[in-house]
Amino acid sequence: MIDTIKGYITLNQCNKSTFKDLLVNSKKTITKNGCTKTFNLSNFIITISFDRKYNPTKLSFNGSLPKFYIGNNLFHLDWNQTKDAIQMLSDNLNVDISKAILTRVDFGINIPLNHSIHEYTACLLAFPRLGTMRYKDSVTFFTAINNRSFIFYDKVKELNKGRRETKIDLQNKTHENNILRYEIQLKKYLNDRFRLKEVKVKDLFRATIQKKLIEYWYNGYQKVEKISLGTDPEYLLKNRNGLNKYLSYHGIEKIGYDRIISKISELEFEVKNNRSKLCKMRKEIKDLLREVKENSKDKNLINELDEKILYIKEYIFSNNSVPYFILENSF
């Protein structure tokens, strides 16, 4: 569901006394046209711009609604709770945030799985025309201009890096769960993406916008190239050039798909069409992985993830029945 939101609102009828108490521990920065003051409001970073006469002109915000509303984003907010969280943010700031221009929205959910999360993220190879970044148990697919990202990571490990009280809560409630967080981050050009002149926070509650968010989330997962890495494709040894294919597959598994593709892109051959040569090499790797995937007897990891993603789309998102935390027996 909705996690991070980022945006701004022009302040036309506010005076400095509106934010007097909020600015007690703020950080002041001098600007060309006046100054800004920034402070943390329960995990929301708030920046208020002032003109040279110290009149407030603009309020910017950036933060996680679940963290603001209930203290963490292990638990999900349904659409009604999201509306309550925005109202709470508005009440705290004395500004109607529902009317603010939205410049970023993150949409995701935590998925309990049967095995360690790194086994699943290793199966997520690439996304067409997007870059790939891997770090430990996470994988991010992103555009060159960073206007959208698709992120998969170990939610429990991420939360365990936090405060002591969060760790204790996890130990008491979710210590036996392997939880994959899959979210999309839409960071720019929201008006084009949602076909609106401008996207405001209140537009998140339009049925058409919610439907598009679900479609982006689900279709993004569908586009990811996947394979159950770790499967030993012994059948390759019996085929033509079987030994080469068998050793190549395990070479890809050992070195990493991303690294090999990157290495190929850096190569320069003394041939008439170097680009064509590199395309053929990349195609050879993709064809091998596709062949192994189609003939693999052990597709449990990807099958499990496919089924749960589909279940979330058809039964949880569609019925607005997202529980605080999706338990194993929900599937």
TILOBA-741780 format. One line per field, with one value per residue (C-alpha): residue number from 1; residue in three letters; x, y, z. Coordinates in Angstrom, 3 decimals. Each point is the difference from the previous one (the first is absolute). Layout:
<pts>
num: NUM:...
residu: ALA:...
x: X:...
y: Y:...
z: Z:...
</pts>
This chain:
<pts>
num: 1:2:3:4:5:6:7:8:9:10:11:12:13:14:15:16:17:18:19:20:21:22:23:24:25:26:27:28:29:30:31:32:33:34:35:36:37:38:39:40:41:42:43:44:45:46:47:48:49:50:51:52:53:54:55:56:57:58:59:60:61:62:63:64:65:66:67:68:69:70:71:72:73:74:75:76:77:78:79:80:81:82:83:84:85:86:87:88:89:90:91:92:93:94:95:96:97:98:99:100:101:102:103:104:105:106:107:108:109:110:111:112:113:114:115:116:117:118:119:120:121:122:123:124:125:126:127:128:129:130:131:132:133:134:135:136:137:138:139:140:141:142:143:144:145:146:147:148:149:150:151:152:153:154:155:156:157:158:159:160:161:162:163:164:165:166:167:168:169:170:171:172:173:174:175:176:177:178:179:180:181:182:183:184:185:186:187:188:189:190:191:192:193:194:195:196:197:198:199:200:201:202:203:204:205:206:207:208:209:210:211:212:213:214:215:216:217:218:219:220:221:222:223:224:225:226:227:228:229:230:231:232:233:234:235:236:237:238:239:240:241:242:243:244:245:246:247:248:249:250:251:252:253:254:255:256:257:258:259:260:261:262:263:264:265:266:267:268:269:270:271:272:273:274:275:276:277:278:279:280:281:282:283:284:285:286:287:288:289:290:291:292:293:294:295:296:297:298:299:300:301:302:303:304:305:306:307:308:309:310:311:312:313:314:315:316:317:318:319:320:321:322:323:324:325:326:327:328:329:330:331
residu: MET:ILE:ASP:THR:ILE:LYS:GLY:TYR:ILE:THR:LEU:ASN:GLN:CYS:ASN:LYS:SER:THR:PHE:LYS:ASP:LEU:LEU:VAL:ASN:SER:LYS:LYS:THR:ILE:THR:LYS:ASN:GLY:CYS:THR:LYS:THR:PHE:ASN:LEU:SER:ASN:PHE:ILE:ILE:THR:ILE:SER:PHE:ASP:ARG:LYS:TYR:ASN:PRO:THR:LYS:LEU:SER:PHE:ASN:GLY:SER:LEU:PRO:LYS:PHE:TYR:ILE:GLY:ASN:ASN:LEU:PHE:HIS:LEU:ASP:TRP:ASN:GLN:THR:LYS:ASP:ALA:ILE:GLN:MET:LEU:SER:ASP:ASN:LEU:ASN:VAL:ASP:ILE:SER:LYS:ALA:ILE:LEU:THR:ARG:VAL:ASP:PHE:GLY:ILE:ASN:ILE:PRO:LEU:ASN:HIS:SER:ILE:HIS:GLU:TYR:THR:ALA:CYS:LEU:LEU:ALA:PHE:PRO:ARG:LEU:GLY:THR:MET:ARG:TYR:LYS:ASP:SER:VAL:THR:PHE:PHE:THR:ALA:ILE:ASN:ASN:ARG:SER:PHE:ILE:PHE:TYR:ASP:LYS:VAL:LYS:GLU:LEU:ASN:LYS:GLY:ARG:ARG:GLU:THR:LYS:ILE:ASP:LEU:GLN:ASN:LYS:THR:HIS:GLU:ASN:ASN:ILE:LEU:ARG:TYR:GLU:ILE:GLN:LEU:LYS:LYS:TYR:LEU:ASN:ASP:ARG:PHE:ARG:LEU:LYS:GLU:VAL:LYS:VAL:LYS:ASP:LEU:PHE:ARG:ALA:THR:ILE:GLN:LYS:LYS:LEU:ILE:GLU:TYR:TRP:TYR:ASN:GLY:TYR:GLN:LYS:VAL:GLU:LYS:ILE:SER:LEU:GLY:THR:ASP:PRO:GLU:TYR:LEU:LEU:LYS:ASN:ARG:ASN:GLY:LEU:ASN:LYS:TYR:LEU:SER:TYR:HIS:GLY:ILE:GLU:LYS:ILE:GLY:TYR:ASP:ARG:ILE:ILE:SER:LYS:ILE:SER:GLU:LEU:GLU:PHE:GLU:VAL:LYS:ASN:ASN:ARG:SER:LYS:LEU:CYS:LYS:MET:ARG:LYS:GLU:ILE:LYS:ASP:LEU:LEU:ARG:GLU:VAL:LYS:GLU:ASN:SER:LYS:ASP:LYS:ASN:LEU:ILE:ASN:GLU:LEU:ASP:GLU:LYS:ILE:LEU:TYR:ILE:LYS:GLU:TYR:ILE:PHE:SER:ASN:ASN:SER:VAL:PRO:TYR:PHE:ILE:LEU:GLU:ASN:SER:PHE
x: 0.000:1.020:3.271:2.157:-1.568:1.797:-1.400:-0.614:-2.730:0.032:-0.840:-2.268:-1.898:2.499:2.156:3.099:-2.029:-1.676:3.234:1.469:-0.008:1.122:3.095:1.511:2.655:0.206:3.117:0.215:1.542:0.441:-1.196:0.067:-3.607:-0.107:0.544:-1.259:-0.542:0.056:-1.135:-0.963:-3.632:-0.325:2.060:-1.199:2.584:-1.754:1.520:-1.689:1.202:-0.215:0.390:2.224:-2.784:-0.210:-3.378:-0.433:-0.338:0.331:-0.083:1.766:-0.341:1.653:-0.643:-1.648:-3.688:0.058:3.063:-1.737:-3.343:1.014:3.769:1.276:-0.813:0.029:-3.738:-2.156:-2.585:-3.151:-1.506:-2.139:2.970:2.086:-2.637:0.081:3.804:-0.131:-2.611:2.238:2.956:-2.203:-1.132:3.591:1.111:-3.128:-0.033:-2.333:2.526:-2.704:0.200:3.786:1.701:1.356:3.464:0.750:-1.943:1.219:-2.393:0.879:-0.730:1.839:-0.216:0.734:1.893:1.182:3.752:2.728:-0.605:3.410:-1.044:-2.873:1.862:2.720:-2.703:-0.923:2.464:-0.911:-2.708:-0.291:1.737:0.602:3.231:0.611:1.578:0.620:1.017:0.048:-3.590:-1.544:-0.394:-1.172:-0.998:0.113:-0.174:2.971:-1.754:-1.181:-3.679:-1.141:1.432:-1.065:1.520:0.163:1.668:0.015:-2.412:0.927:3.704:-0.800:-2.089:2.605:2.405:-2.335:-0.676:0.218:-3.769:-0.616:2.317:-1.815:-3.363:1.266:1.373:-3.357:-2.212:1.780:3.259:-0.973:-0.992:2.046:-1.552:0.640:-0.830:-0.962:-0.790:-0.063:1.281:-1.475:2.231:-0.657:-2.546:-3.002:-2.310:0.977:-0.178:-3.483:-1.160:-0.873:0.982:1.442:-0.169:-1.083:0.123:-3.790:0.163:1.453:-3.554:-1.390:-0.950:1.789:3.282:-0.169:-0.611:3.030:2.235:-1.020:0.614:3.470:0.867:-1.230:1.171:3.409:0.483:-1.201:2.659:2.902:2.099:0.105:1.654:0.480:3.751:1.591:-1.753:2.546:-1.019:1.709:-2.119:2.151:2.893:-1.950:-0.673:2.146:2.786:-1.383:3.220:0.518:-3.582:0.178:3.222:-1.298:-3.119:1.961:2.379:-2.966:-1.204:3.459:0.945:-3.476:-2.229:0.299:3.783:0.301:-2.407:1.931:3.329:-1.347:-1.191:3.567:1.583:1.445:0.579:1.833:-3.055:-2.158:-2.964:1.117:-3.514:-1.463:2.699:-0.823:-3.734:0.629:2.061:-2.715:-2.625:2.013:-0.045:-3.723:-0.816:1.921:-1.773:-3.372:0.706:0.922:-3.066:-2.366:1.460:0.606:-1.648:0.465:-2.005:-1.387:1.494:-1.334:-3.304:-0.511:0.753:-2.162:-2.968:0.282:0.384:-3.109:-1.916:0.862:-1.172:-3.266:-1.165:1.725:0.422:-3.283:-2.033:1.864:0.526:3.698:0.590:2.558:2.377:-0.605:0.519:0.981:-3.476:-1.469:1.151
y: 0.000:3.678:0.540:3.056:3.140:3.185:3.328:3.659:2.551:3.757:1.931:2.922:0.628:-0.992:2.171:-0.872:-0.555:-3.010:-1.972:1.596:-3.140:-2.302:2.073:-0.095:-2.585:0.697:0.484:3.377:0.482:3.401:0.140:2.578:1.057:-0.443:-3.189:-3.524:-1.843:-3.815:-2.349:-3.628:-0.729:-3.671:-1.269:2.722:2.539:3.366:3.088:3.393:2.804:3.633:3.218:2.885:1.348:-3.407:-0.839:-3.756:-0.654:-3.757:-3.219:-3.142:-3.474:-3.374:-3.100:-3.350:0.095:-3.358:1.095:3.271:-1.625:-3.183:0.254:-2.399:-1.313:-3.694:0.472:1.190:2.745:-0.621:2.892:1.208:-0.020:1.793:2.741:0.194:0.252:2.922:1.709:-0.516:1.521:2.957:0.505:-0.058:2.567:2.183:-0.357:-2.062:-2.447:-1.636:3.077:-0.219:-0.800:-3.557:-0.512:-3.540:-3.020:-3.446:-2.934:-3.421:-2.879:-2.503:-3.623:-2.949:-2.794:-3.514:0.459:2.573:3.203:-0.037:-3.213:1.880:3.224:-2.111:-1.318:3.520:0.559:3.113:2.410:0.992:3.341:0.697:0.021:-2.453:0.593:-2.768:0.398:-3.013:-1.350:2.825:0.639:3.240:0.534:3.677:2.381:2.087:3.235:-1.586:0.771:-3.449:-3.032:-3.544:-1.188:-3.422:-0.416:-1.829:1.975:-1.624:0.729:3.584:0.480:-1.687:2.796:2.398:0.775:-2.447:0.033:-0.960:-2.996:-1.204:0.318:-2.072:-2.672:-0.335:-0.034:-0.810:-1.757:-3.103:1.881:0.653:3.206:1.361:3.642:0.786:3.611:2.392:3.546:2.577:3.052:2.300:0.888:-1.179:2.224:-1.833:-3.397:0.567:2.243:2.974:3.647:-0.217:-2.759:0.942:-2.133:-0.318:-1.591:-3.131:-0.843:0.023:-3.502:0.567:0.968:-2.940:-2.340:1.400:-0.399:-3.652:-0.539:1.609:-2.133:-3.277:0.584:1.085:-3.357:-1.814:1.708:-1.077:-2.751:-2.864:-3.389:-2.441:0.419:-2.823:-2.719:-2.416:-0.479:-3.375:-0.683:2.538:-2.483:-2.306:2.676:1.322:2.155:-1.158:0.302:3.600:0.900:-1.747:1.771:3.311:-0.203:-0.574:2.779:2.384:-1.187:0.488:3.355:1.502:0.887:3.761:-0.047:-2.121:2.212:3.057:-1.548:-0.820:3.591:1.238:-2.230:1.310:-2.432:0.720:-0.763:2.021:0.171:-0.216:0.775:-2.974:-2.259:1.044:-0.472:-3.562:-0.735:1.352:-1.957:-3.191:0.430:0.807:-2.971:-2.333:1.287:-0.214:-3.606:-0.947:1.768:-1.781:-3.406:0.464:-2.559:2.241:3.180:0.143:3.375:1.863:-1.901:0.913:3.660:0.096:-1.445:2.404:3.063:-1.040:-0.680:3.465:1.638:-1.896:-0.452:2.484:3.153:-0.475:-0.422:2.694:-2.645:0.519:-1.192:1.740:-2.887:-2.736:-3.315:-3.301:-1.446:2.875:-1.732
z: 0.000:0.159:1.850:-0.755:-1.397:-1.006:-1.093:0.778:0.518:-0.533:3.161:-0.868:3.215:2.674:2.226:2.003:3.181:-1.677:0.293:3.134:2.171:-2.839:-0.745:3.492:-0.921:-3.717:-2.121:-1.736:-3.460:-1.651:-3.626:-2.783:0.655:3.770:1.986:0.648:3.254:0.108:2.772:0.586:0.791:1.006:-2.979:-2.379:-1.152:-0.201:-1.611:0.136:-2.272:1.118:-1.975:1.126:2.228:1.701:-1.500:-0.690:-3.747:-0.494:2.016:-1.287:1.507:-0.482:2.089:0.585:0.922:1.875:2.015:0.816:0.835:1.873:0.432:-2.701:-3.465:0.821:0.388:-2.876:-0.135:-1.985:-1.958:2.893:2.377:-2.621:-0.125:3.808:-0.056:-2.452:2.167:3.046:-1.893:-0.971:3.597:1.243:-2.593:0.033:-3.795:-2.207:-1.500:-2.142:-2.268:-0.373:-3.327:0.046:-1.532:1.192:1.205:1.082:-0.185:1.393:2.297:2.205:-1.132:2.353:-1.764:0.814:-0.447:0.596:-1.942:-1.711:-1.795:-1.646:-0.844:-1.667:-2.347:-1.163:-2.832:-1.954:-1.162:-3.683:-0.699:3.697:1.973:2.823:3.395:2.529:3.606:2.339:-0.005:-2.033:-3.716:-1.598:-3.620:-0.959:-2.966:-1.117:0.998:3.261:-0.527:1.143:1.792:0.828:3.276:1.676:3.400:3.344:2.173:3.311:-0.481:-0.939:3.144:2.167:-0.864:1.780:3.584:2.884:0.605:-3.634:0.347:3.111:-1.744:-2.922:2.282:1.720:-3.098:-3.222:0.821:-1.992:-3.139:-3.118:-1.271:-3.479:-0.546:-3.587:-0.804:-2.911:0.346:-2.381:0.406:-2.961:-2.666:2.035:-2.056:-3.194:1.640:1.408:-2.865:2.179:-0.372:3.500:2.588:3.498:3.135:0.018:-3.477:1.616:1.046:-3.520:-1.129:-3.327:1.703:2.387:-2.921:-1.846:3.055:0.307:-3.721:0.139:3.024:-1.487:-3.579:1.251:1.696:-3.121:-2.133:2.203:-1.587:2.481:0.397:2.874:0.293:1.929:-1.951:-1.465:-3.685:-0.496:-3.097:-1.872:0.023:-2.304:-2.623:-2.813:1.436:3.328:1.981:-1.126:0.863:3.367:0.972:-1.373:2.140:3.186:-1.043:-0.207:3.388:1.546:-1.544:-0.132:-2.928:0.493:0.105:-3.147:-1.976:1.173:-1.053:-3.447:-0.470:0.591:-2.640:-3.276:-2.894:-3.234:-2.091:-2.360:2.369:3.632:1.279:-1.867:1.428:3.565:-0.590:-1.171:3.123:2.303:-1.922:0.435:3.762:0.104:-2.246:2.304:3.101:-1.746:-0.999:3.561:1.367:-2.399:0.829:3.713:2.249:3.032:-0.515:3.527:0.880:-3.020:0.023:3.635:-0.629:-3.154:1.871:2.919:-2.217:-1.929:3.230:1.325:-3.226:-0.374:3.583:2.270:-2.092:-1.851:3.191:1.956:2.671:0.752:3.574:2.202:-0.684:-2.565:1.755:-1.603:0.345:-2.008:-3.172
</pts>
